[in-house]
Amino acid sequence: MNCFTQSHALFAALVLTAPVVMADTLRVPEDYATIQEAAKASTNGDIIDLAPGTWYQNVYGLSGVTLKGRDGAEQTIIDGTGHDWSPIVMYGDPCTIEGITFRNGVGSDIFGLVRGGAIYVEFSTATIRDCRFENNIINGGQNTT
């Protein structure tokens, strides 16, 4: 075998033996009753697919996943009513959030640190697409994020 053929054979062996990592789609409520349960079960790259409706939940520790409203922001709402914390708290690996309306989130002042009204991101980054924000507050002021 010449060098060209050997390198192709090595490449083919590496490709054929490399593990294939597939993202899972975790459907709420079909597979998991709550968004939090799906977040706990998720691994990097997974998609949490949220059914239409209004969800009165807070989600702590979202990391490395996509949280997606199945039918878009007009049909999928996360409402922070009755909670004293941001509806979404994420840290760790970057996340994507898309197609969700965030409503009535309340930011908290903990030890002098003001936490986000709708989404709180710590030690992470977030990509937010096609989302709406309504009536989220921090320390009594209007919040648009």
N, CA, C and O atoms as CSV, one atom per row, in Angstrom:
chain,resi,resn,atom,element,x,y,z
A,1,MET,N,N,0.836,-1.180,0.000
A,1,MET,CA,C,0.000,0.000,0.000
A,1,MET,C,C,0.878,1.241,0.000
A,1,MET,O,O,1.892,1.297,0.696
A,2,ASN,N,N,0.487,2.217,-0.774
A,2,ASN,CA,C,1.212,3.474,-0.721
A,2,ASN,C,C,0.664,4.339,0.418
A,2,ASN,O,O,-0.336,3.978,1.040
A,3,CYS,N,N,1.306,5.471,0.695
A,3,CYS,CA,C,0.900,6.345,1.809
A,3,CYS,C,C,-0.530,6.843,1.643
A,3,CYS,O,O,-1.282,6.927,2.614
A,4,PHE,N,N,-0.899,7.170,0.419
A,4,PHE,CA,C,-2.247,7.679,0.161
A,4,PHE,C,C,-3.295,6.637,0.539
A,4,PHE,O,O,-4.279,6.962,1.203
A,5,THR,N,N,-3.096,5.402,0.127
A,5,THR,CA,C,-4.036,4.327,0.429
A,5,THR,C,C,-4.059,4.025,1.922
A,5,THR,O,O,-5.126,3.784,2.487
A,6,GLN,N,N,-2.881,4.035,2.574
A,6,GLN,CA,C,-2.810,3.776,4.013
A,6,GLN,C,C,-3.576,4.840,4.800
A,6,GLN,O,O,-4.297,4.518,5.743
A,7,SER,N,N,-3.419,6.102,4.413
A,7,SER,CA,C,-4.112,7.168,5.143
A,7,SER,C,C,-5.628,7.055,4.965
A,7,SER,O,O,-6.382,7.346,5.894
A,8,HIS,N,N,-6.074,6.639,3.791
A,8,HIS,CA,C,-7.506,6.437,3.582
A,8,HIS,C,C,-8.031,5.269,4.415
A,8,HIS,O,O,-9.131,5.330,4.965
A,9,ALA,N,N,-7.239,4.214,4.501
A,9,ALA,CA,C,-7.645,3.064,5.298
A,9,ALA,C,C,-7.723,3.435,6.778
A,9,ALA,O,O,-8.651,3.020,7.472
A,10,LEU,N,N,-6.756,4.213,7.263
A,10,LEU,CA,C,-6.777,4.658,8.655
A,10,LEU,C,C,-7.980,5.553,8.906
A,10,LEU,O,O,-8.661,5.405,9.921
A,11,PHE,N,N,-8.249,6.478,7.995
A,11,PHE,CA,C,-9.414,7.363,8.135
A,11,PHE,C,C,-10.705,6.549,8.185
A,11,PHE,O,O,-11.564,6.812,9.028
A,12,ALA,N,N,-10.853,5.588,7.314
A,12,ALA,CA,C,-12.058,4.744,7.289
A,12,ALA,C,C,-12.199,3.970,8.591
A,12,ALA,O,O,-13.307,3.835,9.108
A,13,ALA,N,N,-11.100,3.462,9.127
A,13,ALA,CA,C,-11.152,2.717,10.393
A,13,ALA,C,C,-11.575,3.628,11.527
A,13,ALA,O,O,-12.356,3.214,12.385
A,14,LEU,N,N,-11.079,4.860,11.556
A,14,LEU,CA,C,-11.456,5.801,12.606
A,14,LEU,C,C,-12.922,6.190,12.508
A,14,LEU,O,O,-13.618,6.251,13.521
A,15,VAL,N,N,-13.386,6.450,11.319
A,15,VAL,CA,C,-14.785,6.836,11.125
A,15,VAL,C,C,-15.719,5.695,11.504
A,15,VAL,O,O,-16.747,5.920,12.143
A,16,LEU,N,N,-15.373,4.488,11.119
A,16,LEU,CA,C,-16.239,3.344,11.389
A,16,LEU,C,C,-16.266,2.954,12.868
A,16,LEU,O,O,-17.233,2.348,13.331
A,17,THR,N,N,-15.207,3.300,13.614
A,17,THR,CA,C,-15.171,2.920,15.026
A,17,THR,C,C,-15.509,4.069,15.957
A,17,THR,O,O,-15.621,3.854,17.164
A,18,ALA,N,N,-15.676,5.280,15.444
A,18,ALA,CA,C,-16.013,6.425,16.293
A,18,ALA,C,C,-17.437,6.260,16.814
A,18,ALA,O,O,-18.332,5.863,16.068
A,19,PRO,N,N,-17.645,6.566,18.093
A,19,PRO,CA,C,-18.998,6.455,18.632
A,19,PRO,C,C,-19.918,7.508,18.016
A,19,PRO,O,O,-19.509,8.645,17.779
A,20,VAL,N,N,-21.133,7.124,17.770
A,20,VAL,CA,C,-22.120,8.040,17.235
A,20,VAL,C,C,-22.968,8.536,18.407
A,20,VAL,O,O,-23.607,7.746,19.102
A,21,VAL,N,N,-22.965,9.837,18.613
A,21,VAL,CA,C,-23.731,10.424,19.705
A,21,VAL,C,C,-24.963,11.095,19.106
A,21,VAL,O,O,-24.856,12.019,18.300
A,22,MET,N,N,-26.102,10.623,19.506
A,22,MET,CA,C,-27.352,11.180,18.996
A,22,MET,C,C,-28.056,11.932,20.117
A,22,MET,O,O,-28.129,11.449,21.248
A,23,ALA,N,N,-28.564,13.094,19.805
A,23,ALA,CA,C,-29.328,13.852,20.784
A,23,ALA,C,C,-30.692,13.199,20.948
A,23,ALA,O,O,-31.292,12.727,19.982
A,24,ASP,N,N,-31.163,13.181,22.164
A,24,ASP,CA,C,-32.503,12.679,22.449
A,24,ASP,C,C,-33.479,13.836,22.471
A,24,ASP,O,O,-33.107,14.969,22.778
A,25,THR,N,N,-34.729,13.550,22.144
A,25,THR,CA,C,-35.808,14.515,22.297
A,25,THR,C,C,-36.648,14.048,23.473
A,25,THR,O,O,-37.217,12.957,23.455
A,26,LEU,N,N,-36.717,14.893,24.499
A,26,LEU,CA,C,-37.466,14.585,25.709
A,26,LEU,C,C,-38.751,15.405,25.662
A,26,LEU,O,O,-38.707,16.627,25.803
A,27,ARG,N,N,-39.883,14.755,25.468
A,27,ARG,CA,C,-41.158,15.447,25.286
A,27,ARG,C,C,-41.868,15.629,26.629
A,27,ARG,O,O,-42.005,14.700,27.424
A,28,VAL,N,N,-42.314,16.880,26.844
A,28,VAL,CA,C,-43.082,17.218,28.045
A,28,VAL,C,C,-44.481,17.590,27.576
A,28,VAL,O,O,-44.608,18.502,26.759
A,29,PRO,N,N,-45.524,16.944,28.041
A,29,PRO,CA,C,-45.619,16.004,29.148
A,29,PRO,C,C,-45.643,14.529,28.728
A,29,PRO,O,O,-45.831,13.669,29.588
A,30,GLU,N,N,-45.465,14.208,27.466
A,30,GLU,CA,C,-45.603,12.818,27.022
A,30,GLU,C,C,-44.584,11.882,27.673
A,30,GLU,O,O,-44.940,10.794,28.126
A,31,ASP,N,N,-43.322,12.301,27.720
A,31,ASP,CA,C,-42.270,11.455,28.287
A,31,ASP,C,C,-41.950,11.821,29.738
A,31,ASP,O,O,-41.597,10.954,30.537
A,32,TYR,N,N,-42.075,13.094,30.071
A,32,TYR,CA,C,-41.781,13.612,31.411
A,32,TYR,C,C,-42.911,14.549,31.816
A,32,TYR,O,O,-43.339,15.390,31.024
A,33,ALA,N,N,-43.386,14.408,33.026
A,33,ALA,CA,C,-44.542,15.197,33.488
A,33,ALA,C,C,-44.221,16.674,33.610
A,33,ALA,O,O,-45.093,17.514,33.389
A,34,THR,N,N,-42.980,17.010,33.960
A,34,THR,CA,C,-42.613,18.414,34.150
A,34,THR,C,C,-41.358,18.740,33.355
A,34,THR,O,O,-40.611,17.856,32.939
A,35,ILE,N,N,-41.152,20.036,33.159
A,35,ILE,CA,C,-39.943,20.496,32.483
A,35,ILE,C,C,-38.727,20.150,33.343
A,35,ILE,O,O,-37.684,19.756,32.820
A,36,GLN,N,N,-38.864,20.298,34.667
A,36,GLN,CA,C,-37.766,19.998,35.578
A,36,GLN,C,C,-37.337,18.532,35.476
A,36,GLN,O,O,-36.143,18.234,35.464
A,37,GLU,N,N,-38.304,17.625,35.402
A,37,GLU,CA,C,-37.970,16.197,35.264
A,37,GLU,C,C,-37.195,15.947,33.973
A,37,GLU,O,O,-36.230,15.184,33.960
A,38,ALA,N,N,-37.620,16.592,32.892
A,38,ALA,CA,C,-36.909,16.435,31.618
A,38,ALA,C,C,-35.507,17.026,31.716
A,38,ALA,O,O,-34.556,16.444,31.194
A,39,ALA,N,N,-35.364,18.176,32.377
A,39,ALA,CA,C,-34.051,18.804,32.531
A,39,ALA,C,C,-33.108,17.904,33.322
A,39,ALA,O,O,-31.931,17.789,32.980
A,40,LYS,N,N,-33.611,17.268,34.372
A,40,LYS,CA,C,-32.777,16.367,35.181
A,40,LYS,C,C,-32.345,15.140,34.386
A,40,LYS,O,O,-31.249,14.621,34.598
A,41,ALA,N,N,-33.188,14.676,33.480
A,41,ALA,CA,C,-32.888,13.477,32.692
A,41,ALA,C,C,-32.043,13.781,31.458
A,41,ALA,O,O,-31.537,12.861,30.816
A,42,SER,N,N,-31.885,15.050,31.122
A,42,SER,CA,C,-31.219,15.419,29.874
A,42,SER,C,C,-29.705,15.336,29.979
A,42,SER,O,O,-29.122,15.395,31.062
A,43,THR,N,N,-29.090,15.196,28.807
A,43,THR,CA,C,-27.637,15.288,28.677
A,43,THR,C,C,-27.324,16.288,27.574
A,43,THR,O,O,-28.208,16.684,26.813
A,44,ASN,N,N,-26.070,16.692,27.492
A,44,ASN,CA,C,-25.672,17.697,26.505
A,44,ASN,C,C,-26.178,17.346,25.113
A,44,ASN,O,O,-26.047,16.213,24.649
A,45,GLY,N,N,-26.755,18.343,24.464
A,45,GLY,CA,C,-27.230,18.187,23.102
A,45,GLY,C,C,-28.682,17.771,22.983
A,45,GLY,O,O,-29.246,17.824,21.890
A,46,ASP,N,N,-29.306,17.356,24.087
A,46,ASP,CA,C,-30.710,16.933,24.032
A,46,ASP,C,C,-31.639,18.116,23.766
A,46,ASP,O,O,-31.288,19.276,23.982
A,47,ILE,N,N,-32.823,17.779,23.295
A,47,ILE,CA,C,-33.868,18.770,23.061
A,47,ILE,C,C,-35.022,18.458,24.009
A,47,ILE,O,O,-35.545,17.344,24.025
A,48,ILE,N,N,-35.409,19.458,24.800
A,48,ILE,CA,C,-36.602,19.337,25.634
A,48,ILE,C,C,-37.721,19.997,24.851
A,48,ILE,O,O,-37.738,21.215,24.669
A,49,ASP,N,N,-38.653,19.178,24.390
A,49,ASP,CA,C,-39.735,19.591,23.497
A,49,ASP,C,C,-40.998,19.812,24.329
A,49,ASP,O,O,-41.615,18.857,24.801
A,50,LEU,N,N,-41.371,21.064,24.500
A,50,LEU,CA,C,-42.457,21.444,25.393
A,50,LEU,C,C,-43.767,21.622,24.627
A,50,LEU,O,O,-43.845,22.408,23.683
A,51,ALA,N,N,-44.796,20.877,25.048
A,51,ALA,CA,C,-46.109,20.937,24.404
A,51,ALA,C,C,-46.738,22.306,24.616
A,51,ALA,O,O,-46.379,23.018,25.554
A,52,PRO,N,N,-47.677,22.678,23.747
A,52,PRO,CA,C,-48.381,23.944,23.911
A,52,PRO,C,C,-49.148,23.973,25.231
A,52,PRO,O,O,-49.576,22.939,25.745
A,53,GLY,N,N,-49.308,25.174,25.758
A,53,GLY,CA,C,-50.035,25.368,27.004
A,53,GLY,C,C,-49.293,26.352,27.879
A,53,GLY,O,O,-48.252,26.889,27.500
A,54,THR,N,N,-49.846,26.578,29.053
A,54,THR,CA,C,-49.201,27.451,30.032
A,54,THR,C,C,-48.643,26.590,31.147
A,54,THR,O,O,-49.367,25.820,31.778
A,55,TRP,N,N,-47.359,26.728,31.380
A,55,TRP,CA,C,-46.634,25.935,32.364
A,55,TRP,C,C,-46.273,26.830,33.539
A,55,TRP,O,O,-45.556,27.816,33.370
A,56,TYR,N,N,-46.762,26.496,34.724
A,56,TYR,CA,C,-46.476,27.257,35.943
A,56,TYR,C,C,-45.369,26.537,36.692
A,56,TYR,O,O,-45.601,25.942,37.744
A,57,GLN,N,N,-44.178,26.595,36.146
A,57,GLN,CA,C,-43.048,25.859,36.710
A,57,GLN,C,C,-41.802,26.714,36.690
A,57,GLN,O,O,-41.670,27.636,35.885
A,58,ASN,N,N,-40.897,26.396,37.583
A,58,ASN,CA,C,-39.537,26.921,37.536
A,58,ASN,C,C,-38.627,25.762,37.196
A,58,ASN,O,O,-38.860,24.632,37.625
A,59,VAL,N,N,-37.596,26.040,36.429
A,59,VAL,CA,C,-36.652,25.005,36.014
A,59,VAL,C,C,-35.267,25.441,36.479
A,59,VAL,O,O,-34.764,26.486,36.067
A,60,TYR,N,N,-34.659,24.633,37.337
A,60,TYR,CA,C,-33.348,24.935,37.889
A,60,TYR,C,C,-32.307,24.027,37.257
A,60,TYR,O,O,-32.519,22.824,37.108
A,61,GLY,N,N,-31.173,24.624,36.885
A,61,GLY,CA,C,-30.050,23.819,36.430
A,61,GLY,C,C,-30.104,23.379,34.985
A,61,GLY,O,O,-29.555,22.332,34.642
A,62,LEU,N,N,-30.744,24.144,34.137
A,62,LEU,CA,C,-30.757,23.817,32.712
A,62,LEU,C,C,-29.330,23.971,32.180
A,62,LEU,O,O,-28.711,25.017,32.377
A,63,SER,N,N,-28.804,22.950,31.513
A,63,SER,CA,C,-27.416,22.992,31.055
A,63,SER,C,C,-27.230,22.140,29.801
A,63,SER,O,O,-27.551,20.951,29.792
A,64,GLY,N,N,-26.705,22.769,28.738
A,64,GLY,CA,C,-26.290,22.033,27.551
A,64,GLY,C,C,-27.399,21.504,26.667
A,64,GLY,O,O,-27.161,20.604,25.862
A,65,VAL,N,N,-28.605,22.036,26.793
A,65,VAL,CA,C,-29.741,21.518,26.033
A,65,VAL,C,C,-30.446,22.634,25.267
A,65,VAL,O,O,-30.142,23.815,25.433
A,66,THR,N,N,-31.382,22.234,24.438
A,66,THR,CA,C,-32.301,23.167,23.803
A,66,THR,C,C,-33.665,22.966,24.438
A,66,THR,O,O,-34.178,21.847,24.483
A,67,LEU,N,N,-34.255,24.053,24.931
A,67,LEU,CA,C,-35.624,24.047,25.445
A,67,LEU,C,C,-36.465,24.727,24.382
A,67,LEU,O,O,-36.268,25.901,24.067
A,68,LYS,N,N,-37.416,23.963,23.828
A,68,LYS,CA,C,-38.127,24.427,22.637
A,68,LYS,C,C,-39.633,24.299,22.822
A,68,LYS,O,O,-40.139,23.244,23.203
A,69,GLY,N,N,-40.344,25.397,22.544
A,69,GLY,CA,C,-41.804,25.347,22.509
A,69,GLY,C,C,-42.236,24.705,21.204
A,69,GLY,O,O,-41.946,25.222,20.125
A,70,ARG,N,N,-42.918,23.596,21.299
A,70,ARG,CA,C,-43.276,22.789,20.127
A,70,ARG,C,C,-44.039,23.590,19.072
A,70,ARG,O,O,-43.762,23.460,17.879
A,71,ASP,N,N,-44.983,24.404,19.494
A,71,ASP,CA,C,-45.801,25.161,18.534
A,71,ASP,C,C,-45.536,26.660,18.586
A,71,ASP,O,O,-46.370,27.444,18.132
A,72,GLY,N,N,-44.398,27.073,19.127
A,72,GLY,CA,C,-43.995,28.469,19.121
A,72,GLY,C,C,-44.460,29.253,20.334
A,72,GLY,O,O,-45.240,28.775,21.158
A,73,ALA,N,N,-43.949,30.486,20.411
A,73,ALA,CA,C,-44.162,31.350,21.578
A,73,ALA,C,C,-45.617,31.734,21.792
A,73,ALA,O,O,-46.021,31.991,22.927
A,74,GLU,N,N,-46.408,31.779,20.739
A,74,GLU,CA,C,-47.819,32.137,20.900
A,74,GLU,C,C,-48.591,31.049,21.630
A,74,GLU,O,O,-49.605,31.326,22.271
A,75,GLN,N,N,-48.117,29.818,21.535
A,75,GLN,CA,C,-48.838,28.678,22.105
A,75,GLN,C,C,-48.178,28.085,23.347
A,75,GLN,O,O,-48.801,27.299,24.061
A,76,THR,N,N,-46.926,28.454,23.612
A,76,THR,CA,C,-46.176,27.833,24.707
A,76,THR,C,C,-45.696,28.918,25.666
A,76,THR,O,O,-44.897,29.777,25.293
A,77,ILE,N,N,-46.188,28.873,26.902
A,77,ILE,CA,C,-45.927,29.925,27.884
A,77,ILE,C,C,-45.381,29.297,29.163
A,77,ILE,O,O,-45.931,28.321,29.674
A,78,ILE,N,N,-44.299,29.865,29.669
A,78,ILE,CA,C,-43.820,29.521,31.007
A,78,ILE,C,C,-44.137,30.721,31.879
A,78,ILE,O,O,-43.623,31.818,31.659
A,79,ASP,N,N,-44.989,30.502,32.873
A,79,ASP,CA,C,-45.508,31.574,33.723
A,79,ASP,C,C,-44.936,31.432,35.124
A,79,ASP,O,O,-45.061,30.380,35.750
A,80,GLY,N,N,-44.303,32.504,35.617
A,80,GLY,CA,C,-43.675,32.488,36.933
A,80,GLY,C,C,-44.596,32.881,38.072
A,80,GLY,O,O,-44.133,33.057,39.198
A,81,THR,N,N,-45.899,33.024,37.809
A,81,THR,CA,C,-46.844,33.414,38.854
A,81,THR,C,C,-46.739,32.469,40.046
A,81,THR,O,O,-46.740,31.248,39.894
A,82,GLY,N,N,-46.647,33.063,41.240
A,82,GLY,CA,C,-46.598,32.262,42.451
A,82,GLY,C,C,-45.213,31.807,42.839
A,82,GLY,O,O,-45.048,31.154,43.869
A,83,HIS,N,N,-44.207,32.134,42.036
A,83,HIS,CA,C,-42.830,31.754,42.354
A,83,HIS,C,C,-42.033,33.022,42.630
A,83,HIS,O,O,-42.338,34.082,42.083
A,84,ASP,N,N,-41.035,32.916,43.460
A,84,ASP,CA,C,-40.211,34.082,43.759
A,84,ASP,C,C,-38.813,33.959,43.163
A,84,ASP,O,O,-37.838,34.456,43.728
A,85,TRP,N,N,-38.731,33.315,42.057
A,85,TRP,CA,C,-37.463,33.074,41.389
A,85,TRP,C,C,-37.686,33.066,39.890
A,85,TRP,O,O,-38.818,32.912,39.430
A,86,SER,N,N,-36.639,33.229,39.138
A,86,SER,CA,C,-36.741,33.200,37.680
A,86,SER,C,C,-37.319,31.866,37.215
A,86,SER,O,O,-36.951,30.819,37.749
A,87,PRO,N,N,-38.214,31.884,36.234
A,87,PRO,CA,C,-38.752,30.618,35.714
A,87,PRO,C,C,-37.678,29.678,35.174
A,87,PRO,O,O,-37.811,28.460,35.293
A,88,ILE,N,N,-36.617,30.225,34.583
A,88,ILE,CA,C,-35.533,29.406,34.055
A,88,ILE,C,C,-34.213,29.838,34.692
A,88,ILE,O,O,-33.849,31.013,34.648
A,89,VAL,N,N,-33.507,28.888,35.278
A,89,VAL,CA,C,-32.173,29.133,35.827
A,89,VAL,C,C,-31.228,28.164,35.127
A,89,VAL,O,O,-31.390,26.946,35.204
A,90,MET,N,N,-30.235,28.733,34.441
A,90,MET,CA,C,-29.293,27.870,33.732
A,90,MET,C,C,-27.862,28.186,34.137
A,90,MET,O,O,-27.510,29.328,34.433
A,91,TYR,N,N,-27.061,27.151,34.140
A,91,TYR,CA,C,-25.638,27.292,34.400
A,91,TYR,C,C,-24.930,26.115,33.762
A,91,TYR,O,O,-25.544,25.094,33.451
A,92,GLY,N,N,-23.637,26.272,33.575
A,92,GLY,CA,C,-22.872,25.186,32.959
A,92,GLY,C,C,-22.776,25.354,31.460
A,92,GLY,O,O,-22.443,26.431,30.964
A,93,ASP,N,N,-23.067,24.297,30.748
A,93,ASP,CA,C,-22.914,24.307,29.291
A,93,ASP,C,C,-23.961,25.196,28.627
A,93,ASP,O,O,-25.071,25.341,29.140
A,94,PRO,N,N,-23.609,25.794,27.479
A,94,PRO,CA,C,-24.532,26.695,26.776
A,94,PRO,C,C,-25.868,26.029,26.438
A,94,PRO,O,O,-25.935,24.835,26.149
A,95,CYS,N,N,-26.916,26.831,26.484
A,95,CYS,CA,C,-28.276,26.368,26.174
A,95,CYS,C,C,-28.875,27.222,25.072
A,95,CYS,O,O,-28.435,28.342,24.815
A,96,THR,N,N,-29.885,26.667,24.432
A,96,THR,CA,C,-30.699,27.408,23.475
A,96,THR,C,C,-32.134,27.324,23.955
A,96,THR,O,O,-32.613,26.261,24.352
A,97,ILE,N,N,-32.809,28.453,23.911
A,97,ILE,CA,C,-34.233,28.503,24.257
A,97,ILE,C,C,-34.940,29.119,23.061
A,97,ILE,O,O,-34.540,30.174,22.569
A,98,GLU,N,N,-35.997,28.456,22.595
A,98,GLU,CA,C,-36.692,28.992,21.417
A,98,GLU,C,C,-38.182,28.703,21.469
A,98,GLU,O,O,-38.629,27.666,21.959
A,99,GLY,N,N,-38.943,29.677,20.934
A,99,GLY,CA,C,-40.374,29.484,20.764
A,99,GLY,C,C,-41.179,29.421,22.050
A,99,GLY,O,O,-42.118,28.632,22.151
A,100,ILE,N,N,-40.824,30.248,23.045
A,100,ILE,CA,C,-41.524,30.245,24.330
A,100,ILE,C,C,-41.797,31.682,24.759
A,100,ILE,O,O,-40.967,32.567,24.550
A,101,THR,N,N,-42.956,31.909,25.356
A,101,THR,CA,C,-43.253,33.181,26.011
A,101,THR,C,C,-42.956,33.017,27.497
A,101,THR,O,O,-43.383,32.047,28.122
A,102,PHE,N,N,-42.218,33.978,28.055
A,102,PHE,CA,C,-41.931,34.008,29.490
A,102,PHE,C,C,-42.765,35.119,30.096
A,102,PHE,O,O,-42.650,36.283,29.712
A,103,ARG,N,N,-43.604,34.745,31.046
A,103,ARG,CA,C,-44.572,35.685,31.611
A,103,ARG,C,C,-44.496,35.656,33.145
A,103,ARG,O,O,-44.349,34.596,33.754
A,104,ASN,N,N,-44.599,36.836,33.747
A,104,ASN,CA,C,-44.731,36.990,35.203
A,104,ASN,C,C,-43.571,36.414,35.998
A,104,ASN,O,O,-43.767,35.940,37.117
A,105,GLY,N,N,-42.386,36.446,35.449
A,105,GLY,CA,C,-41.208,36.020,36.197
A,105,GLY,C,C,-40.796,37.095,37.177
A,105,GLY,O,O,-40.985,38.283,36.914
A,106,VAL,N,N,-40.234,36.691,38.307
A,106,VAL,CA,C,-39.827,37.636,39.343
A,106,VAL,C,C,-38.364,37.402,39.683
A,106,VAL,O,O,-37.982,36.312,40.109
A,107,GLY,N,N,-37.548,38.435,39.492
A,107,GLY,CA,C,-36.153,38.356,39.893
A,107,GLY,C,C,-36.026,38.525,41.388
A,107,GLY,O,O,-36.855,39.187,42.012
A,108,SER,N,N,-35.009,37.940,41.967
A,108,SER,CA,C,-34.805,37.997,43.410
A,108,SER,C,C,-33.492,38.677,43.732
A,108,SER,O,O,-32.529,38.586,42.971
A,109,ASP,N,N,-33.460,39.354,44.855
A,109,ASP,CA,C,-32.244,39.951,45.366
A,109,ASP,C,C,-31.741,39.040,46.477
A,109,ASP,O,O,-32.276,39.050,47.585
A,110,ILE,N,N,-30.714,38.257,46.178
A,110,ILE,CA,C,-30.154,37.317,47.141
A,110,ILE,C,C,-28.752,37.793,47.500
A,110,ILE,O,O,-27.875,37.837,46.637
A,111,PHE,N,N,-28.535,38.144,48.739
A,111,PHE,CA,C,-27.218,38.600,49.213
A,111,PHE,C,C,-26.678,39.735,48.356
A,111,PHE,O,O,-25.477,39.803,48.095
A,112,GLY,N,N,-27.566,40.629,47.916
A,112,GLY,CA,C,-27.147,41.769,47.115
A,112,GLY,C,C,-26.967,41.483,45.640
A,112,GLY,O,O,-26.608,42.380,44.878
A,113,LEU,N,N,-27.210,40.245,45.221
A,113,LEU,CA,C,-27.113,39.898,43.806
A,113,LEU,C,C,-28.518,39.803,43.225
A,113,LEU,O,O,-29.342,39.014,43.690
A,114,VAL,N,N,-28.778,40.604,42.218
A,114,VAL,CA,C,-30.099,40.591,41.598
A,114,VAL,C,C,-30.139,39.487,40.552
A,114,VAL,O,O,-29.293,39.438,39.659
A,115,ARG,N,N,-31.110,38.613,40.665
A,115,ARG,CA,C,-31.267,37.479,39.739
A,115,ARG,C,C,-32.335,37.819,38.706
A,115,ARG,O,O,-33.285,38.541,39.011
A,116,GLY,N,N,-32.186,37.305,37.487
A,116,GLY,CA,C,-33.055,37.645,36.366
A,116,GLY,C,C,-34.531,37.377,36.590
A,116,GLY,O,O,-34.898,36.470,37.336
A,117,GLY,N,N,-35.379,38.167,35.942
A,117,GLY,CA,C,-36.825,38.029,36.082
A,117,GLY,C,C,-37.390,36.847,35.314
A,117,GLY,O,O,-38.175,36.078,35.870
A,118,ALA,N,N,-37.016,36.682,34.063
A,118,ALA,CA,C,-37.552,35.593,33.239
A,118,ALA,C,C,-36.551,34.448,33.126
A,118,ALA,O,O,-36.911,33.280,33.273
A,119,ILE,N,N,-35.301,34.791,32.865
A,119,ILE,CA,C,-34.253,33.799,32.680
A,119,ILE,C,C,-33.023,34.276,33.442
A,119,ILE,O,O,-32.621,35.434,33.326
A,120,TYR,N,N,-32.439,33.390,34.211
A,120,TYR,CA,C,-31.208,33.722,34.922
A,120,TYR,C,C,-30.107,32.801,34.414
A,120,TYR,O,O,-30.244,31.578,34.444
A,121,VAL,N,N,-29.008,33.403,33.946
A,121,VAL,CA,C,-27.893,32.641,33.388
A,121,VAL,C,C,-26.655,32.920,34.241
A,121,VAL,O,O,-26.251,34.073,34.394
A,122,GLU,N,N,-26.055,31.867,34.793
A,122,GLU,CA,C,-24.848,32.022,35.593
A,122,GLU,C,C,-23.804,31.027,35.108
A,122,GLU,O,O,-24.086,29.838,34.959
A,123,PHE,N,N,-22.593,31.523,34.862
A,123,PHE,CA,C,-21.481,30.691,34.403
A,123,PHE,C,C,-21.852,29.910,33.139
A,123,PHE,O,O,-21.486,28.743,32.997
A,124,SER,N,N,-22.568,30.547,32.236
A,124,SER,CA,C,-23.010,29.894,31.011
A,124,SER,C,C,-23.298,30.955,29.963
A,124,SER,O,O,-23.110,32.148,30.201
A,125,THR,N,N,-23.749,30.515,28.820
A,125,THR,CA,C,-24.254,31.410,27.784
A,125,THR,C,C,-25.571,30.835,27.284
A,125,THR,O,O,-25.843,29.640,27.404
A,126,ALA,N,N,-26.370,31.717,26.726
A,126,ALA,CA,C,-27.675,31.286,26.216
A,126,ALA,C,C,-27.924,31.908,24.853
A,126,ALA,O,O,-27.601,33.072,24.612
A,127,THR,N,N,-28.501,31.116,23.975
A,127,THR,CA,C,-29.013,31.615,22.707
A,127,THR,C,C,-30.527,31.594,22.838
A,127,THR,O,O,-31.120,30.558,23.140
A,128,ILE,N,N,-31.146,32.745,22.608
A,128,ILE,CA,C,-32.596,32.854,22.764
A,128,ILE,C,C,-33.173,33.299,21.429
A,128,ILE,O,O,-32.816,34.349,20.894
A,129,ARG,N,N,-34.080,32.468,20.902
A,129,ARG,CA,C,-34.665,32.729,19.581
A,129,ARG,C,C,-36.179,32.688,19.648
A,129,ARG,O,O,-36.759,31.842,20.329
A,130,ASP,N,N,-36.810,33.600,18.943
A,130,ASP,CA,C,-38.259,33.584,18.751
A,130,ASP,C,C,-39.021,33.444,20.069
A,130,ASP,O,O,-40.005,32.710,20.152
A,131,CYS,N,N,-38.557,34.153,21.093
A,131,CYS,CA,C,-39.226,34.137,22.395
A,131,CYS,C,C,-39.869,35.488,22.656
A,131,CYS,O,O,-39.500,36.499,22.059
A,132,ARG,N,N,-40.831,35.482,23.556
A,132,ARG,CA,C,-41.507,36.713,23.981
A,132,ARG,C,C,-41.367,36.832,25.489
A,132,ARG,O,O,-41.285,35.829,26.197
A,133,PHE,N,N,-41.339,38.089,25.981
A,133,PHE,CA,C,-41.205,38.357,27.401
A,133,PHE,C,C,-42.295,39.332,27.811
A,133,PHE,O,O,-42.409,40.423,27.252
A,134,GLU,N,N,-43.100,38.929,28.796
A,134,GLU,CA,C,-44.237,39.743,29.231
A,134,GLU,C,C,-44.266,39.829,30.751
A,134,GLU,O,O,-44.304,38.810,31.440
A,135,ASN,N,N,-44.247,41.055,31.267
A,135,ASN,CA,C,-44.476,41.319,32.683
A,135,ASN,C,C,-43.493,40.595,33.607
A,135,ASN,O,O,-43.891,40.067,34.646
A,136,ASN,N,N,-42.231,40.571,33.236
A,136,ASN,CA,C,-41.186,40.028,34.098
A,136,ASN,C,C,-40.536,41.188,34.836
A,136,ASN,O,O,-40.267,42.226,34.232
A,137,ILE,N,N,-40.279,41.034,36.130
A,137,ILE,CA,C,-39.752,42.145,36.908
A,137,ILE,C,C,-38.516,41.756,37.711
A,137,ILE,O,O,-38.295,40.592,38.044
A,138,ILE,N,N,-37.717,42.789,38.007
A,138,ILE,CA,C,-36.594,42.672,38.919
A,138,ILE,C,C,-36.671,43.887,39.840
A,138,ILE,O,O,-36.706,45.023,39.367
A,139,ASN,N,N,-36.698,43.654,41.148
A,139,ASN,CA,C,-36.749,44.752,42.113
A,139,ASN,C,C,-37.801,45.794,41.759
A,139,ASN,O,O,-37.572,46.987,41.960
A,140,GLY,N,N,-38.926,45.380,41.248
A,140,GLY,CA,C,-40.028,46.284,40.942
A,140,GLY,C,C,-39.950,46.967,39.592
A,140,GLY,O,O,-40.896,47.653,39.203
A,141,GLY,N,N,-38.846,46.802,38.857
A,141,GLY,CA,C,-38.726,47.426,37.545
A,141,GLY,C,C,-39.047,46.456,36.429
A,141,GLY,O,O,-38.918,45.244,36.608
A,142,GLN,N,N,-39.464,46.966,35.280
A,142,GLN,CA,C,-39.769,46.108,34.141
A,142,GLN,C,C,-38.489,45.483,33.605
A,142,GLN,O,O,-37.441,46.128,33.583
A,143,ASN,N,N,-38.570,44.270,33.187
A,143,ASN,CA,C,-37.435,43.542,32.631
A,143,ASN,C,C,-37.818,43.029,31.252
A,143,ASN,O,O,-38.903,42.477,31.065
A,144,THR,N,N,-36.934,43.212,30.300
A,144,THR,CA,C,-37.223,42.734,28.950
A,144,THR,C,C,-36.446,41.469,28.623
A,144,THR,O,O,-36.530,40.970,27.501
A,145,THR,N,N,-35.681,40.935,29.595
A,145,THR,CA,C,-34.930,39.711,29.313
A,145,THR,C,C,-35.177,38.646,30.324
A,145,THR,O,O,-34.615,37.555,30.222
